[in-house]
Amino acid sequence: MKQNLSRRAFLGLGATAAAAAGAMGLAGCSQPQSATPAPQTGTDATPAAGGAPADFVPNFMTAPAVPESVAETKDCDVLVIGLGLSGCAAAKAAAEEGAKVIAVEKSPELAAVSMAGDFGVVGSQIQKDLGIKWAGKDVIVNQLMKDMCYRPTSDFLGYWYDHSGEDFDWFVEGADFEVLKSTAANQETDKPCYIRPKCFPALEGYDYTTEYYPYFHGTITTNPNMQWTLEAAVAAAEAKGAEMIYSTWGEQLITDESGKVTGAYVHDADGAYTQINANAVVLATGDWGNNQDMRDYYIPWANEFMSFYTTMDAAGEVGNTGDGHLMGLWAGAHMELGPHAPMTHHMGGPLGVDGYLQLNINGERFMNEDIPGQNIADQLSRVPAGPNPMSGADDLRSWQIFDAKWPTEIAKMPDGHGYVNHFVADDEVDAYATVLSGFGLGYTTKAMVEGTEGLIVADTIEDLAAQCNLPVETVVASVNRYNELCAAGHDADFGKDPRRLFPVSEPPFYAYPFGSAGMLVLMGGLEVNKKLQPLNAEGTPIEGLYATGNVQGGRYLVEYPVTVAGISLGTALSFGRLAGMNAAGADVEATSQN
Ligand SMILES: Cc1cc2nc3c(=O)[nH]c(=O)nc-3n(C[C@H](O)[C@H](O)[C@H](O)COP(=O)(O)OP(=O)(O)OC[C@H]3O[C@@H](n4cnc5c(N)ncnc54)[C@H](O)[C@@H]3O)c2cc1C
C-alpha cells in the first residue's frame, strides 16, 4: 500500500497508472552516469488501454532514450537549463557564489519573452527613489493567498515580498537605463532602455480597501521589454566565468545510483549530444503552455485559450513545452497537484477591461463587469461562443457597451492592470507622447478609441444591436434594465459597485467584441521544498536538482492573480536567484519569516 501511494505521488497520476508506469520502466529512465547507456529505455511505452482515467499513462511520462554516444563531455559546478528570466538570475547568482557555471538555451540567442516587462517587485531602490510605497506584506500576501484559494505556499509569497526589490536592483546592475518619474512622463533621454512605474501615481481617489478586487500599486515596467535586464545579468555572469551555450536543448537528467542528479544530456540542432556533468542542475525552462499532451492531461478545460508565448527555439518551434517539468518527472520529481493556473488576463478593447456593461452573444447581461481582466476571462469561459468579427473564429464571448460619456467616466473605473482611466484631450497629446505610444498603459484619446478596429458605433441601441448581430429586442431590454439599475444606484442583478454604474444613454453608442482570452503562460510546477529542490515520491528532495521560474511549484494555483501586476516576473527573478545560490551551495530557504 505504501508503495502504491508513493508511486502515485511520484507521477501525480492515479495509483493504477502509477503501477503501469512502473511496469514500463520509468524509474530507470535516468541512467547512472557510469552505466552503459540503454538506447531504448522507456521508448516502448504506450498509454495503457482502458477507459478509466486512472488507468491512463500519458505518453509524456516516457523519457527519451539515453543517447548511445556523446560527442563531448563537459564539467561544471552548476548547470542551468533555460536562459529566460529565472535562468539568467540563477546563472548570475551561481557564478557570483564562485561556481563554475554552464547554461544551455535552446533559442539561438538570448531572447526574453517578448512584451513581458511588468515586474511586481517590492522595495527596490528604484521604487524608493520614485516614492513608491507598497501596501504591507500582511495585506498583500493574505490577498494573494485569497485570490489563489489558499493553494500556494505562503512562504514563497512572503519571501518574494521581502526580497524581490533588492533582487531587481541586483539583476539590472550594469545596465544603462532611464527611470521615468511617472507612468505618463515622457522620456528625458534617448536611452533605448527605460523603466516606467505602472499606474503611478495612483489614480486620484482610488482606495484598494474599498475594492471587490484590490489592486496594489508599486509595479515597475521595463521598456521596451525585459530583454536588456537579461542581457545585464548574463554579462555579469559571463564576467564571472559563466559559459552560455545557445541553440542547445537540455533533454534529460543524469542520475547516480542514489538518485542524485549529476548532470544532463543536451543536444544541438544537428542532434549531437553533449554530456554535461554538474554538482547541481537548475531547471529554468519556463512553462508548459505549448505542450498539448500535458495540457490535455492536466488542464483540458484550458484548451480554449490560444497561447501567446512567442519565444522560439533554434529549430523554429515555440519554446514553452514543459521540457524542464518533464526532465524532473523522469528523474523522480512529481507535478504539484492543481488546479494549475493559466495566465489569461483579458486586455479588453479600446477602454481596456473597464467595468462597462457587457452583453453575451444572446444580448443578455451575465455578470458584475467590475472585475479584473483575469477574472473576466474566467467568466467569459462560462458563456456561449459565437462568430467573432474580429478574429474570424467562433470565439466571440461578449460585447462591451458604452456611450458618449466615456471620456469623463473612465476616471471612475478602478486603477490597475488592464484598465483605461486617463482621457487625454487633443491639445494635450504632445505632453503624453510616450505613454500614448505604449500598450495597455491606461491613457487614451478620442481618436484612439474611435479609430479602434472592430469598434461598432451607432446612434441608437437598435442599430448598435443590429450591427453587432445581436437580437435587437433582447439588447434593448437588457440596456433598459441596466439603465434602471444605474438610476437606482444599486445593481440588484449582479452587485456591481455603484461607482461604476453608468447608464448607456447618450449617443453615439459603442460596442466592442470580447473574444476568448489568450494564454500567456501556464502556471503549475514541480513540487519543491523551500530550498527549491524538487521532491520525490516520499517527499525527499532530489539531491543535485533545483527548479525555478515556471518549473517551480507552489507559487500560483487555481488562479493567476493580477492584484499585483507582474508578480510572475517578480517571483521568477527572486526564485531564480535563490535557486542559483543554492545550486552553488548557499543553502538558503525561501521563507516568509526573514
Ligand atoms: C506575451 C507575454 C507577456 C508577458 N508579460 C508579463 C509581464 O509583463 N509580467 C509578468 O510578470 N509576466 C509576464 N508574462 C509571463 C512571464 O513572461 C513568464 O512567467 C516568465 O518569463 C517566466 O520565467 P521563466 O524563467 O520561468 O521562463 P521563461 O522566461 O519562459 O524562459 C524559459 C527559457 O527556457 C528555454 N528553454 C525551454 N526549454 C529548454 C530546453 N529544453 N533546453 C534549453 N532551454 C530551454 C526557453 O527557450 C526560454 O528561453 C508574459 C508572458 C507572455 C507570453
The ligand as an ORCA input file, in Angstrom:
! r2SCAN-3c Opt
* xyz 0 1
  C       3.436     37.890    -24.257
  C       3.742     37.684    -22.797
  C       3.816     38.779    -21.958
  C       4.074     38.588    -20.596
  N       4.168     39.676    -19.790
  C       4.452     39.520    -18.480
  C       4.649     40.651    -17.646
  O       4.656     41.790    -18.105
  N       4.852     40.422    -16.316
  C       4.894     39.164    -15.782
  O       5.073     39.028    -14.575
  N       4.781     38.068    -16.575
  C       4.583     38.225    -17.902
  N       4.499     37.124    -18.712
  C       4.828     35.808    -18.134
  C       6.353     35.708    -17.971
  O       6.973     36.062    -19.187
  C       6.799     34.310    -17.557
  O       6.020     33.843    -16.491
  C       8.267     34.345    -17.155
  O       9.050     34.753    -18.244
  C       8.706     33.001    -16.639
  O      10.088     32.990    -16.475
  P      10.885     31.618    -16.632
  O      12.306     31.924    -16.418
  O      10.244     30.585    -15.803
  O      10.627     31.165    -18.131
  P      10.886     31.881    -19.494
  O      11.156     33.318    -19.288
  O       9.752     31.481    -20.343
  O      12.242     31.233    -20.011
  C      12.404     29.858    -20.248
  C      13.592     29.688    -21.172
  O      13.958     28.325    -21.211
  C      14.259     27.968    -22.540
  N      14.093     26.517    -22.662
  C      12.935     25.812    -22.604
  N      13.186     24.505    -22.728
  C      14.524     24.372    -22.863
  C      15.384     23.262    -23.031
  N      14.924     22.007    -23.103
  N      16.712     23.481    -23.137
  C      17.219     24.749    -23.111
  N      16.444     25.831    -22.972
  C      15.110     25.651    -22.827
  C      13.283     28.782    -23.358
  O      13.710     28.914    -24.693
  C      13.291     30.100    -22.600
  O      14.296     30.962    -23.062
  C       4.253     37.283    -20.075
  C       4.194     36.184    -20.923
  C       3.945     36.380    -22.275
  C       3.910     35.183    -23.176
*
